Each structure stands twice: as structure tokens, then as C-alpha cells.
Amino acid sequence: MRQASREIVVETPGRGLVDITAETRRWAEDQAMETGLLTLFCRHTSASLLIQENADPTVREDLVAFFDRLAPEDDRLYAHDAEGADDMPAHLKTALTQVQVSVPLVGGRLALGTWQGLYLFEHRRASHRRKVALHLIGD
């Protein structure tokens, strides 16, 4: 059994989903393992990770719009506003999604489905530098 780890930095343009599939796939396949499990972990409380459709960009637009309706920016709703009106809604969106995802490695490749991609979901309006830890264990 072998292990490999790395941290990637994701520059976000602000609210939305940033595709991290290609960089993650490249790194995982460069580890030359045949079978294993890749875990991705977002090191933030106002951004999250998703496995989502990678074909139609309107899916990503609809996800952002849905979460904006679910956790709206409204100063009357939240006590926590230390970093602005979008801060607490960002924490709620992270709580409703996930900061960790795992993907099997099968035949040396990530076992993502045909229409699946890996995304960092930025919940803040401003651009950020987000860190995602990758850990692969396998043979």
C-alpha cells in the first residue's frame, strides 16, 4: 500500500463553481497507482467541494442560484457578519454541502462518471485563494 498527498491552490473569481477535475486527475494518474481512493479536502469554512455535472454550465448556474435563495444575504437574518453580508450565508452553504469528497481509483484512473466533474464551490462574492488537500492511498 502506498500513499501520496499534495495541496492545490484554487483561484476563484468569486461566487460559483470552479472546475478542478483536470488538475486533480493529472496528479492522481501521475502517482502510477492502479487501485486506490482519492480524498479531497477543502480547508475552508466558506467554500465547499462538489461532484457535479460537467457538460451543461446551466447546471452550475442553477446550483448557485438555488443556494443563494436557500441562504440569502440579509443582515436581518444573521448575527454573524464579521466579514460582510455574504459571510454567514457562505458558512450555511458550506454546512449544506461538503468539504470532503472521495473518488475511487480504478485501473489507474479516477472512476468519475461520464458527466461528472470535481468542483470547488466558492460561496463568497469576492475572489479567493482556496486550498484543497489531496490524499491518495492505493497500490
C-alpha positions as CSV (number, residue, x, y, z in Angstrom):
1,M,0.0,0.0,0.0
2,R,1.3,3.4,-0.9
3,Q,0.2,7.0,-0.1
4,A,0.7,10.3,-1.8
5,S,-0.5,13.8,-0.9
6,R,-0.5,17.3,-2.2
7,E,-2.2,20.6,-1.8
8,I,-3.6,22.5,-4.7
9,V,-4.4,26.2,-4.7
10,V,-7.6,27.3,-6.5
11,E,-8.0,30.9,-7.5
12,T,-11.7,31.7,-7.5
13,P,-13.3,34.6,-9.4
14,G,-16.0,34.9,-6.7
15,R,-19.2,33.0,-6.2
16,G,-19.6,30.0,-8.4
17,L,-18.2,26.6,-9.2
18,V,-14.5,26.2,-10.3
19,D,-13.7,23.0,-12.2
20,I,-10.7,21.3,-10.5
21,T,-11.1,18.0,-12.4
22,A,-8.2,18.2,-14.9
23,E,-5.5,19.2,-12.3
24,T,-6.8,16.6,-9.8
25,R,-7.0,13.8,-12.5
26,R,-3.5,14.6,-13.8
27,W,-2.0,14.5,-10.3
28,A,-3.8,11.2,-9.3
29,E,-2.8,9.5,-12.5
30,D,0.9,10.7,-12.2
31,Q,1.1,8.7,-8.9
32,A,1.1,5.4,-11.0
33,M,-1.2,3.5,-8.8
34,E,-3.7,1.0,-10.2
35,T,-6.3,1.0,-7.5
36,G,-7.0,3.2,-4.6
37,L,-9.0,6.0,-3.1
38,L,-8.5,9.7,-3.6
39,T,-9.8,12.0,-0.9
40,L,-10.1,15.8,-1.5
41,F,-10.5,18.1,1.5
42,C,-11.3,21.8,1.3
43,R,-9.5,23.7,4.0
44,H,-12.1,26.5,4.4
45,T,-15.5,27.2,6.0
46,S,-17.0,29.4,3.3
47,A,-16.2,27.2,0.3
48,S,-17.0,23.5,-0.4
49,L,-16.5,20.6,-2.8
50,L,-19.0,19.0,-5.1
51,I,-19.0,16.2,-7.7
52,Q,-21.4,17.6,-10.3
53,E,-22.3,17.6,-14.0
54,N,-19.6,18.9,-16.2
55,A,-21.4,19.1,-19.5
56,D,-24.1,21.8,-19.2
57,P,-22.9,25.1,-17.5
58,T,-26.5,26.0,-16.7
59,V,-26.5,23.2,-14.0
60,R,-23.8,25.2,-12.2
61,E,-25.6,28.4,-12.6
62,D,-28.8,26.9,-11.2
63,L,-26.9,25.5,-8.2
64,V,-25.5,28.9,-7.4
65,A,-29.0,30.5,-7.8
66,F,-30.6,27.8,-5.7
67,F,-28.1,28.2,-2.8
68,D,-28.5,32.0,-3.0
69,R,-32.2,31.6,-2.4
70,L,-31.7,29.0,0.3
71,A,-29.2,31.1,2.3
72,P,-29.8,34.7,1.2
73,E,-27.7,37.8,2.1
74,D,-29.9,39.6,4.6
75,D,-28.5,41.4,7.6
76,R,-31.8,40.9,9.5
77,L,-31.4,37.1,9.4
78,Y,-27.9,36.6,10.9
79,A,-25.9,37.8,14.0
80,H,-22.6,36.8,12.4
81,D,-21.5,39.5,9.9
82,A,-17.8,39.9,10.8
83,E,-16.6,39.7,7.2
84,G,-19.6,41.2,5.4
85,A,-23.2,40.4,4.3
86,D,-22.1,37.3,2.3
87,D,-20.1,35.7,5.2
88,M,-22.8,33.9,7.2
89,P,-24.7,32.7,4.0
90,A,-21.4,31.3,2.8
91,H,-21.0,29.3,6.1
92,L,-24.5,28.0,5.7
93,K,-23.9,26.9,2.1
94,T,-20.8,25.1,3.2
95,A,-22.7,23.4,6.0
96,L,-25.3,22.2,3.5
97,T,-22.8,20.8,1.0
98,Q,-19.5,19.1,1.9
99,V,-15.8,19.9,2.4
100,Q,-14.6,16.4,1.6
101,V,-15.2,14.1,-1.3
102,S,-13.7,10.7,-2.2
103,V,-13.3,9.2,-5.6
104,P,-12.1,5.6,-6.3
105,L,-9.1,5.0,-8.5
106,V,-9.7,2.1,-10.8
107,G,-7.3,0.9,-13.5
108,G,-5.1,3.9,-12.7
109,R,-7.8,6.4,-13.4
110,L,-10.4,8.3,-11.3
111,A,-13.7,6.5,-11.5
112,L,-15.8,9.6,-12.3
113,G,-18.9,9.1,-14.3
114,T,-19.2,10.3,-17.9
115,W,-20.8,13.6,-16.9
116,Q,-19.1,14.1,-13.5
117,G,-16.5,16.7,-12.6
118,L,-14.9,17.9,-9.4
119,Y,-15.7,21.4,-8.4
120,L,-14.7,23.9,-5.7
121,F,-17.8,25.8,-4.8
122,E,-16.9,29.3,-3.8
123,H,-19.7,30.8,-1.7
124,R,-18.2,34.3,-1.3
125,R,-18.7,37.2,-3.7
126,A,-15.0,38.2,-3.7
127,S,-12.2,36.2,-5.3
128,H,-10.2,34.0,-3.0
129,R,-7.2,31.6,-3.0
130,R,-8.6,28.4,-1.7
131,K,-6.6,25.4,-0.6
132,V,-7.6,21.8,-1.3
133,A,-5.7,18.9,0.2
134,L,-5.4,15.7,-1.9
135,H,-4.6,12.3,-0.4
136,L,-4.4,9.1,-2.5
137,I,-3.9,5.7,-0.9
138,G,-3.6,2.6,-3.0
139,D,-1.4,0.1,-4.9
